[in-house]
Every structure is written in structure tokens, then in C-alpha cells.
């Protein structure tokens, strides 16, 4: 079976990491796999047998229209030898290009939503995609049961398939860790990731723990400037570290104590799964979808009422001060991660692909 994974780029990001993980998994199982992108970026390694198809031009993806992406893809698939058995299309409005190409050329297609529907901006393009184009794919996958009923109004075949964990779970949970709190995300999406509030939380909590650091991992010049200005002349200015982009996230997670997620909205936050896999004690806002699909409160992590800064400060302060609580949470994470293994998730994708093809 030939499978094409299509996404805007393979720049650093959760959806891009999922695509690369799935592509590698299917390549290892002997499938013919290609990853097709429309703009530069290779933030993740691919299996040697995975083919990279770059339908790029000199302009950035978001500076040219979806119509041009449609043209590039249509021209590529016009030749029958280039057509796959099935397309797995990822990220949002790209479906406006991939769905009509697939349907016109009679190629099976699965479209994946990586974010929850509730907190997305429903502009004209999104309305067209969801209300009309989403009737056409052979299946739509979503990340949570929260989204399933919404998209079932548009397509009868909607499947909940979780994101696979990108990292191998750590075996030794008792290694010595630094007194660090990690937060990870695109700094320019600081409102989405809640980094503005994270600084306020840190200013409230860290003065009581002068030997602890907050390490914020991610890039974005505008967001970095805003956050540094917010920290300027605060009592914790020297306790907050901005690392920029890092490609050794798993190593940073293995050496730090606490992971914090302050997002205002998420789909299924892969970074939270990854943090748990590396033995971190996790604390997260229980935003409308995602964290509660991953964490069982006070068993393998701590869930905080959505955007309740007062409660977050209180519980974070307790977590910093209680090493036994951190150890308890850490020791409960391995058994909660089985459902996020690449073997389990890959099997669900494989079954879906086979079902679609066999029901031709």
C-alpha cells in the first residue's frame, strides 16, 4: 500500500511531529510512504525509506493561496504513477486543496483535525471546509470525544484517534532531577499557550522558591519580547530562562522536575503526553478538551480548573514543595501511557486505512 501524508511543512510543531512519527511507523512496517509539503522546513527525522515530496516555490505557504497548493498537488497526481492508495491530510485549511484533488482523481483520503472545534476561528474558509468539503472525505479523524459529535454532523465516518507519544517512555523514574519547571510552545502564540498568564503565575510562586527555575522552550521574536518586558524588573527575572528552539526536548524533560501547561485551548496536547513519558510531574489547566483525556487528576498529574490562576498558583506551590507528591505522580505515569504508544495508535490508523480501501 502506498500512503501519502500531506502537511504544510515539517517545521517544529505538534502536528508535524505526529505526521513524522506515523510516516516512520508505516515505513518500518513495509508500506510505501511519502511525506508531501508545500513550504520549507524539516524539523523531524524520517525513516530512510520515506520519500519527501516538496511541492514548494519561492514563496512561503501562507503567502500564497490554497488554490496554488491545489494546482501543485493536482499536477503531481495527474500522472497515475504518482497517485497513492490513500492520502492522510493534516492541518486545517489544507483540506481545501487535498479533498477536491483526491475526489476528482478518485484517491481515498482521510482528513485529520488537530485542534478542538470550539476554540477555532470560524472564518469564511473554515465554514466552506467544514460545512461542504468535509462531507467528501472517506473519513475524518479527531483527537477527542468532545469533537466527535460535532464533526459527525458533517461526515458519517468520524474516528477518535489519539496522538502517539513521540518519545520512548523513560525506564528509570528515580534519576536525580533539576529543580526546573518546563513550559513548551510557540512564543508568538502566547495567548493560545497562556504564556502571558504563566509569567504572572511564576511571579506569584517562584519568589518562595529561589532555588527553582522556570525554563520556557520555544521560539518567536514577538512573543519573546512581550514576555521579557513583562518580566522586566520583577523579583524572578533571573529565575526564568528562555531557551529558544531546542531539538533535545526529551533530554530536557528527563532532567527536570515539573511540566506546566497553561494553554487556553488545545486539541490533544502532545507535549503533555511527552512530559509524562519522561517522568515529569505534570500540572495543567483543564481547558475544554485535551488535558483531561491524558491526566487522571491527582493520580498521574494535577488538573486545575480552566484558567483559575489562584488555584494554579496554590497547587504549583504545593507541587514544588512536596517531593513525595511529585514521586507519586511520576510513578503512576507509565501505566497511563499505553494508549498513546505508536504500536496502539499505528494499529488504529492501519485498520482505518484498510477498512476504507476494502470498502471501495
LODREN-394940 format. One record per residue (C-alpha): chain; residue number from 1; x, y, z; residue in one letter. Coordinates in nm, 2 decimals. Layout:
N
<'A',NUM,<X,Y,Z>,'A'>;
...
END
This chain:
360
<'A',1,<0.00,0.00,0.00>,'X'>;
<'A',2,<0.13,0.35,-0.09>,'X'>;
<'A',3,<0.04,0.61,0.17>,'X'>;
<'A',4,<0.09,0.99,0.13>,'X'>;
<'A',5,<0.10,1.21,0.44>,'X'>;
<'A',6,<0.03,1.57,0.33>,'X'>;
<'A',7,<0.10,1.87,0.56>,'X'>;
<'A',8,<0.21,2.23,0.51>,'X'>;
<'A',9,<0.56,2.17,0.63>,'X'>;
<'A',10,<0.77,1.97,0.87>,'X'>;
<'A',11,<0.87,2.26,1.08>,'X'>;
<'A',12,<0.87,2.21,1.46>,'X'>;
<'A',13,<0.52,2.16,1.58>,'X'>;
<'A',14,<0.29,1.90,1.73>,'X'>;
<'A',15,<0.10,1.80,1.42>,'X'>;
<'A',16,<0.43,1.79,1.22>,'X'>;
<'A',17,<0.57,1.56,1.49>,'X'>;
<'A',18,<0.27,1.33,1.47>,'X'>;
<'A',19,<0.30,1.31,1.09>,'X'>;
<'A',20,<0.67,1.22,1.10>,'X'>;
<'A',21,<0.60,0.96,1.37>,'X'>;
<'A',22,<0.32,0.80,1.17>,'X'>;
<'A',23,<0.52,0.81,0.85>,'X'>;
<'A',24,<0.81,0.64,1.02>,'X'>;
<'A',25,<0.59,0.37,1.18>,'X'>;
<'A',26,<0.43,0.28,0.84>,'X'>;
<'A',27,<0.77,0.28,0.67>,'X'>;
<'A',28,<0.90,0.04,0.93>,'X'>;
<'A',29,<0.61,-0.19,0.87>,'X'>;
<'A',30,<0.70,-0.21,0.50>,'X'>;
<'A',31,<0.45,0.04,0.35>,'X'>;
<'A',32,<0.55,0.27,0.07>,'X'>;
<'A',33,<0.53,0.61,0.24>,'X'>;
<'A',34,<0.57,0.97,0.12>,'X'>;
<'A',35,<0.55,1.30,0.30>,'X'>;
<'A',36,<0.44,1.59,0.08>,'X'>;
<'A',37,<0.48,1.95,0.19>,'X'>;
<'A',38,<0.43,2.30,0.04>,'X'>;
<'A',39,<0.69,2.51,0.22>,'X'>;
<'A',40,<1.04,2.46,0.36>,'X'>;
<'A',41,<1.11,2.30,0.70>,'X'>;
<'A',42,<1.24,1.97,0.82>,'X'>;
<'A',43,<1.23,1.97,1.19>,'X'>;
<'A',44,<1.20,1.59,1.23>,'X'>;
<'A',45,<1.39,1.29,1.11>,'X'>;
<'A',46,<1.23,1.05,0.87>,'X'>;
<'A',47,<1.29,0.68,0.81>,'X'>;
<'A',48,<1.53,0.63,0.52>,'X'>;
<'A',49,<1.26,0.47,0.31>,'X'>;
<'A',50,<1.02,0.76,0.34>,'X'>;
<'A',51,<1.02,0.98,0.03>,'X'>;
<'A',52,<1.00,1.36,0.07>,'X'>;
<'A',53,<0.80,1.54,-0.20>,'X'>;
<'A',54,<0.84,1.91,-0.18>,'X'>;
<'A',55,<0.58,2.09,-0.39>,'X'>;
<'A',56,<0.74,2.43,-0.30>,'X'>;
<'A',57,<0.80,2.75,-0.48>,'X'>;
<'A',58,<0.99,3.07,-0.37>,'X'>;
<'A',59,<0.70,3.20,-0.16>,'X'>;
<'A',60,<0.61,3.09,0.19>,'X'>;
<'A',61,<0.30,2.87,0.22>,'X'>;
<'A',62,<0.09,3.13,0.40>,'X'>;
<'A',63,<0.18,3.39,0.14>,'X'>;
<'A',64,<0.02,3.21,-0.15>,'X'>;
<'A',65,<-0.33,3.07,-0.18>,'X'>;
<'A',66,<-0.47,2.73,-0.11>,'X'>;
<'A',67,<-0.57,2.74,-0.48>,'X'>;
<'A',68,<-0.20,2.72,-0.57>,'X'>;
<'A',69,<-0.15,2.43,-0.34>,'X'>;
<'A',70,<-0.44,2.26,-0.52>,'X'>;
<'A',71,<-0.27,2.33,-0.85>,'X'>;
<'A',72,<0.06,2.19,-0.74>,'X'>;
<'A',73,<-0.10,1.87,-0.60>,'X'>;
<'A',74,<-0.33,1.82,-0.89>,'X'>;
<'A',75,<-0.04,1.85,-1.14>,'X'>;
<'A',76,<0.16,1.60,-0.93>,'X'>;
<'A',77,<-0.12,1.35,-0.91>,'X'>;
<'A',78,<-0.24,1.39,-1.27>,'X'>;
<'A',79,<0.02,1.12,-1.36>,'X'>;
<'A',80,<-0.13,0.79,-1.24>,'X'>;
<'A',81,<0.21,0.66,-1.13>,'X'>;
<'A',82,<0.23,0.94,-0.87>,'X'>;
<'A',83,<-0.10,0.85,-0.71>,'X'>;
<'A',84,<-0.11,0.67,-0.37>,'X'>;
<'A',85,<-0.36,0.43,-0.25>,'X'>;
<'A',86,<-0.47,0.67,0.03>,'X'>;
<'A',87,<-0.39,1.03,0.14>,'X'>;
<'A',88,<-0.37,1.13,0.50>,'X'>;
<'A',89,<-0.42,1.51,0.50>,'X'>;
<'A',90,<-0.32,1.72,0.81>,'X'>;
<'A',91,<-0.37,2.07,0.93>,'X'>;
<'A',92,<-0.67,2.26,0.89>,'X'>;
<'A',93,<-0.74,2.46,0.56>,'X'>;
<'A',94,<-0.51,2.23,0.36>,'X'>;
<'A',95,<-0.82,2.02,0.32>,'X'>;
<'A',96,<-0.95,2.28,0.08>,'X'>;
<'A',97,<-0.67,2.17,-0.16>,'X'>;
<'A',98,<-0.64,1.80,-0.08>,'X'>;
<'A',99,<-1.00,1.69,-0.07>,'X'>;
<'A',100,<-1.11,1.81,-0.42>,'X'>;
<'A',101,<-0.79,1.67,-0.57>,'X'>;
<'A',102,<-0.85,1.33,-0.41>,'X'>;
<'A',103,<-1.22,1.32,-0.51>,'X'>;
<'A',104,<-1.16,1.43,-0.87>,'X'>;
<'A',105,<-0.88,1.18,-0.92>,'X'>;
<'A',106,<-1.05,0.90,-0.72>,'X'>;
<'A',107,<-0.79,0.87,-0.45>,'X'>;
<'A',108,<-0.90,0.77,-0.10>,'X'>;
<'A',109,<-0.85,1.04,0.16>,'X'>;
<'A',110,<-0.86,1.08,0.54>,'X'>;
<'A',111,<-0.85,1.43,0.69>,'X'>;
<'A',112,<-0.73,1.49,1.04>,'X'>;
<'A',113,<-0.84,1.77,1.28>,'X'>;
<'A',114,<-0.55,1.86,1.52>,'X'>;
<'A',115,<-0.74,2.12,1.72>,'X'>;
<'A',116,<-1.08,2.12,1.90>,'X'>;
<'A',117,<-1.36,2.29,1.71>,'X'>;
<'A',118,<-1.48,2.50,2.00>,'X'>;
<'A',119,<-1.19,2.74,2.01>,'X'>;
<'A',120,<-1.12,2.78,1.64>,'X'>;
<'A',121,<-1.19,3.10,1.45>,'X'>;
<'A',122,<-1.47,3.01,1.21>,'X'>;
<'A',123,<-1.40,3.23,0.92>,'X'>;
<'A',124,<-1.53,3.20,0.56>,'X'>;
<'A',125,<-1.27,2.95,0.45>,'X'>;
<'A',126,<-1.33,2.73,0.76>,'X'>;
<'A',127,<-1.71,2.74,0.70>,'X'>;
<'A',128,<-1.66,2.62,0.35>,'X'>;
<'A',129,<-1.42,2.35,0.46>,'X'>;
<'A',130,<-1.63,2.21,0.74>,'X'>;
<'A',131,<-1.98,2.26,0.61>,'X'>;
<'A',132,<-1.92,2.15,0.25>,'X'>;
<'A',133,<-1.59,1.99,0.19>,'X'>;
<'A',134,<-1.60,1.77,0.50>,'X'>;
<'A',135,<-1.89,1.58,0.35>,'X'>;
<'A',136,<-1.65,1.43,0.09>,'X'>;
<'A',137,<-1.35,1.26,0.27>,'X'>;
<'A',138,<-1.36,0.88,0.32>,'X'>;
<'A',139,<-1.31,0.95,0.69>,'X'>;
<'A',140,<-1.23,1.23,0.94>,'X'>;
<'A',141,<-1.02,1.17,1.25>,'X'>;
<'A',142,<-1.04,1.39,1.56>,'X'>;
<'A',143,<-0.84,1.38,1.88>,'X'>;
<'A',144,<-1.11,1.37,2.15>,'X'>;
<'A',145,<-1.46,1.25,2.21>,'X'>;
<'A',146,<-1.55,1.62,2.26>,'X'>;
<'A',147,<-1.51,1.68,1.89>,'X'>;
<'A',148,<-1.66,1.36,1.76>,'X'>;
<'A',149,<-2.04,1.46,1.77>,'X'>;
<'A',150,<-1.96,1.80,1.60>,'X'>;
<'A',151,<-1.79,1.65,1.30>,'X'>;
<'A',152,<-2.04,1.36,1.28>,'X'>;
<'A',153,<-2.29,1.62,1.17>,'X'>;
<'A',154,<-2.07,1.67,0.86>,'X'>;
<'A',155,<-1.94,1.32,0.79>,'X'>;
<'A',156,<-2.07,0.98,0.90>,'X'>;
<'A',157,<-1.72,0.82,0.94>,'X'>;
<'A',158,<-1.55,1.01,1.22>,'X'>;
<'A',159,<-1.29,0.83,1.43>,'X'>;
<'A',160,<-1.12,0.94,1.75>,'X'>;
<'A',161,<-0.76,0.85,1.72>,'X'>;
<'A',162,<-0.52,0.99,1.98>,'X'>;
<'A',163,<-0.18,1.13,1.91>,'X'>;
<'A',164,<0.11,0.88,1.96>,'X'>;
<'A',165,<0.38,0.96,2.21>,'X'>;
<'A',166,<0.69,1.08,2.03>,'X'>;
<'A',167,<0.94,0.96,2.29>,'X'>;
<'A',168,<1.02,0.62,2.43>,'X'>;
<'A',169,<0.90,0.62,2.80>,'X'>;
<'A',170,<1.18,0.66,3.05>,'X'>;
<'A',171,<1.26,0.34,3.23>,'X'>;
<'A',172,<1.44,0.48,3.54>,'X'>;
<'A',173,<1.19,0.71,3.72>,'X'>;
<'A',174,<1.42,0.77,4.01>,'X'>;
<'A',175,<1.70,0.97,3.84>,'X'>;
<'A',176,<1.82,1.29,4.01>,'X'>;
<'A',177,<1.63,1.59,3.86>,'X'>;
<'A',178,<1.70,1.96,3.84>,'X'>;
<'A',179,<1.47,2.20,4.02>,'X'>;
<'A',180,<1.32,2.32,3.70>,'X'>;
<'A',181,<0.97,2.38,3.57>,'X'>;
<'A',182,<0.93,2.34,3.19>,'X'>;
<'A',183,<0.68,2.51,2.96>,'X'>;
<'A',184,<0.70,2.45,2.58>,'X'>;
<'A',185,<0.54,2.61,2.28>,'X'>;
<'A',186,<0.55,2.88,2.02>,'X'>;
<'A',187,<0.61,3.21,2.19>,'X'>;
<'A',188,<0.43,3.41,1.93>,'X'>;
<'A',189,<0.12,3.21,2.02>,'X'>;
<'A',190,<0.14,3.33,2.37>,'X'>;
<'A',191,<-0.23,3.39,2.41>,'X'>;
<'A',192,<-0.31,3.04,2.30>,'X'>;
<'A',193,<-0.04,2.88,2.51>,'X'>;
<'A',194,<-0.12,3.11,2.81>,'X'>;
<'A',195,<0.24,3.22,2.84>,'X'>;
<'A',196,<0.12,3.57,2.94>,'X'>;
<'A',197,<-0.05,3.42,3.25>,'X'>;
<'A',198,<0.24,3.18,3.31>,'X'>;
<'A',199,<0.46,3.48,3.38>,'X'>;
<'A',200,<0.21,3.61,3.64>,'X'>;
<'A',201,<0.20,3.26,3.80>,'X'>;
<'A',202,<0.57,3.25,3.82>,'X'>;
<'A',203,<0.59,3.59,3.97>,'X'>;
<'A',204,<0.35,3.48,4.24>,'X'>;
<'A',205,<0.52,3.14,4.31>,'X'>;
<'A',206,<0.89,3.15,4.24>,'X'>;
<'A',207,<0.99,3.41,4.50>,'X'>;
<'A',208,<0.91,3.15,4.76>,'X'>;
<'A',209,<1.15,2.90,4.59>,'X'>;
<'A',210,<1.46,3.09,4.50>,'X'>;
<'A',211,<1.65,2.76,4.40>,'X'>;
<'A',212,<1.39,2.68,4.13>,'X'>;
<'A',213,<1.39,2.79,3.77>,'X'>;
<'A',214,<1.12,2.83,3.50>,'X'>;
<'A',215,<1.25,2.72,3.16>,'X'>;
<'A',216,<1.04,2.83,2.87>,'X'>;
<'A',217,<1.13,2.64,2.55>,'X'>;
<'A',218,<1.02,2.77,2.21>,'X'>;
<'A',219,<1.09,3.04,1.95>,'X'>;
<'A',220,<0.91,3.36,1.84>,'X'>;
<'A',221,<1.06,3.70,1.85>,'X'>;
<'A',222,<0.74,3.90,1.92>,'X'>;
<'A',223,<0.63,3.67,2.20>,'X'>;
<'A',224,<0.98,3.67,2.35>,'X'>;
<'A',225,<0.99,4.05,2.35>,'X'>;
<'A',226,<0.65,4.07,2.52>,'X'>;
<'A',227,<0.74,3.81,2.79>,'X'>;
<'A',228,<1.07,3.97,2.87>,'X'>;
<'A',229,<0.91,4.31,2.91>,'X'>;
<'A',230,<0.66,4.15,3.14>,'X'>;
<'A',231,<0.94,4.01,3.35>,'X'>;
<'A',232,<1.15,4.33,3.34>,'X'>;
<'A',233,<1.24,4.44,3.70>,'X'>;
<'A',234,<1.04,4.16,3.85>,'X'>;
<'A',235,<1.19,3.97,4.15>,'X'>;
<'A',236,<1.22,3.65,3.94>,'X'>;
<'A',237,<1.39,3.79,3.63>,'X'>;
<'A',238,<1.69,3.57,3.69>,'X'>;
<'A',239,<1.48,3.26,3.76>,'X'>;
<'A',240,<1.32,3.25,3.41>,'X'>;
<'A',241,<1.52,3.11,3.12>,'X'>;
<'A',242,<1.42,3.14,2.76>,'X'>;
<'A',243,<1.60,2.86,2.56>,'X'>;
<'A',244,<1.47,2.93,2.21>,'X'>;
<'A',245,<1.41,2.63,1.98>,'X'>;
<'A',246,<1.56,2.30,2.11>,'X'>;
<'A',247,<1.58,1.96,1.94>,'X'>;
<'A',248,<1.66,1.78,2.26>,'X'>;
<'A',249,<1.32,1.82,2.43>,'X'>;
<'A',250,<1.33,1.46,2.56>,'X'>;
<'A',251,<1.66,1.51,2.73>,'X'>;
<'A',252,<1.54,1.84,2.89>,'X'>;
<'A',253,<1.23,1.66,3.01>,'X'>;
<'A',254,<1.43,1.38,3.16>,'X'>;
<'A',255,<1.63,1.61,3.38>,'X'>;
<'A',256,<1.35,1.85,3.50>,'X'>;
<'A',257,<1.10,1.80,3.78>,'X'>;
<'A',258,<0.78,1.97,3.67>,'X'>;
<'A',259,<0.59,2.03,3.35>,'X'>;
<'A',260,<0.33,2.31,3.34>,'X'>;
<'A',261,<0.06,2.36,3.07>,'X'>;
<'A',262,<-0.12,2.69,3.08>,'X'>;
<'A',263,<-0.30,2.68,2.74>,'X'>;
<'A',264,<-0.63,2.85,2.70>,'X'>;
<'A',265,<-0.73,2.58,2.45>,'X'>;
<'A',266,<-0.58,2.26,2.30>,'X'>;
<'A',267,<-0.67,1.97,2.08>,'X'>;
<'A',268,<-0.48,1.68,2.25>,'X'>;
<'A',269,<-0.16,1.84,2.37>,'X'>;
<'A',270,<0.12,1.60,2.26>,'X'>;
<'A',271,<0.37,1.79,2.47>,'X'>;
<'A',272,<0.18,1.68,2.79>,'X'>;
<'A',273,<0.20,1.32,2.68>,'X'>;
<'A',274,<0.57,1.35,2.61>,'X'>;
<'A',275,<0.64,1.51,2.95>,'X'>;
<'A',276,<0.46,1.23,3.13>,'X'>;
<'A',277,<0.66,0.98,2.93>,'X'>;
<'A',278,<0.98,1.13,3.05>,'X'>;
<'A',279,<0.88,1.10,3.42>,'X'>;
<'A',280,<0.78,1.46,3.48>,'X'>;
<'A',281,<0.53,1.56,3.74>,'X'>;
<'A',282,<0.27,1.74,3.53>,'X'>;
<'A',283,<0.03,2.02,3.62>,'X'>;
<'A',284,<-0.22,2.16,3.37>,'X'>;
<'A',285,<-0.52,2.38,3.32>,'X'>;
<'A',286,<-0.82,2.16,3.24>,'X'>;
<'A',287,<-0.90,2.35,2.92>,'X'>;
<'A',288,<-1.21,2.25,2.73>,'X'>;
<'A',289,<-1.05,1.95,2.56>,'X'>;
<'A',290,<-0.73,1.76,2.58>,'X'>;
<'A',291,<-0.57,1.75,2.93>,'X'>;
<'A',292,<-0.85,1.55,3.09>,'X'>;
<'A',293,<-0.81,1.29,2.81>,'X'>;
<'A',294,<-0.45,1.25,2.93>,'X'>;
<'A',295,<-0.43,1.32,3.31>,'X'>;
<'A',296,<-0.63,1.15,3.58>,'X'>;
<'A',297,<-0.63,1.42,3.84>,'X'>;
<'A',298,<-0.41,1.36,4.14>,'X'>;
<'A',299,<-0.32,1.02,4.01>,'X'>;
<'A',300,<-0.07,1.08,3.73>,'X'>;
<'A',301,<-0.09,1.46,3.72>,'X'>;
<'A',302,<-0.27,1.76,3.85>,'X'>;
<'A',303,<-0.56,1.93,3.67>,'X'>;
<'A',304,<-0.65,2.29,3.76>,'X'>;
<'A',305,<-0.99,2.45,3.69>,'X'>;
<'A',306,<-0.96,2.62,3.35>,'X'>;
<'A',307,<-0.77,2.95,3.38>,'X'>;
<'A',308,<-0.81,2.97,3.76>,'X'>;
<'A',309,<-0.48,3.15,3.82>,'X'>;
<'A',310,<-0.53,3.15,4.20>,'X'>;
<'A',311,<-0.57,2.77,4.21>,'X'>;
<'A',312,<-0.28,2.72,3.97>,'X'>;
<'A',313,<-0.05,2.92,4.20>,'X'>;
<'A',314,<-0.16,2.73,4.51>,'X'>;
<'A',315,<-0.12,2.38,4.35>,'X'>;
<'A',316,<0.20,2.47,4.18>,'X'>;
<'A',317,<0.34,2.60,4.51>,'X'>;
<'A',318,<0.24,2.27,4.68>,'X'>;
<'A',319,<0.39,2.06,4.40>,'X'>;
<'A',320,<0.72,2.24,4.42>,'X'>;
<'A',321,<0.73,2.19,4.80>,'X'>;
<'A',322,<0.63,1.83,4.81>,'X'>;
<'A',323,<0.88,1.59,4.66>,'X'>;
<'A',324,<0.67,1.29,4.77>,'X'>;
<'A',325,<0.37,1.41,4.56>,'X'>;
<'A',326,<0.60,1.45,4.26>,'X'>;
<'A',327,<0.73,1.10,4.31>,'X'>;
<'A',328,<0.37,0.96,4.34>,'X'>;
<'A',329,<0.26,1.13,4.02>,'X'>;
<'A',330,<0.57,1.02,3.84>,'X'>;
<'A',331,<0.54,0.65,3.94>,'X'>;
<'A',332,<0.18,0.64,3.81>,'X'>;
<'A',333,<0.26,0.77,3.46>,'X'>;
<'A',334,<0.39,0.45,3.28>,'X'>;
<'A',335,<0.06,0.26,3.31>,'X'>;
<'A',336,<-0.14,0.56,3.18>,'X'>;
<'A',337,<0.07,0.59,2.86>,'X'>;
<'A',338,<-0.01,0.25,2.69>,'X'>;
<'A',339,<-0.30,0.40,2.49>,'X'>;
<'A',340,<-0.05,0.66,2.34>,'X'>;
<'A',341,<0.20,0.41,2.22>,'X'>;
<'A',342,<0.29,0.42,1.85>,'X'>;
<'A',343,<0.20,0.05,1.82>,'X'>;
<'A',344,<-0.15,0.11,1.95>,'X'>;
<'A',345,<-0.21,0.43,1.76>,'X'>;
<'A',346,<-0.04,0.30,1.44>,'X'>;
<'A',347,<-0.27,-0.01,1.45>,'X'>;
<'A',348,<-0.58,0.21,1.47>,'X'>;
<'A',349,<-0.46,0.41,1.17>,'X'>;
<'A',350,<-0.37,0.09,0.98>,'X'>;
<'A',351,<-0.72,-0.06,1.05>,'X'>;
<'A',352,<-0.89,0.26,0.93>,'X'>;
<'A',353,<-0.68,0.27,0.60>,'X'>;
<'A',354,<-0.76,-0.10,0.53>,'X'>;
<'A',355,<-1.13,-0.05,0.61>,'X'>;
<'A',356,<-1.16,0.24,0.37>,'X'>;
<'A',357,<-0.97,0.07,0.09>,'X'>;
<'A',358,<-1.16,-0.26,0.13>,'X'>;
<'A',359,<-1.50,-0.08,0.12>,'X'>;
<'A',360,<-1.42,0.06,-0.22>,'X'>;
END
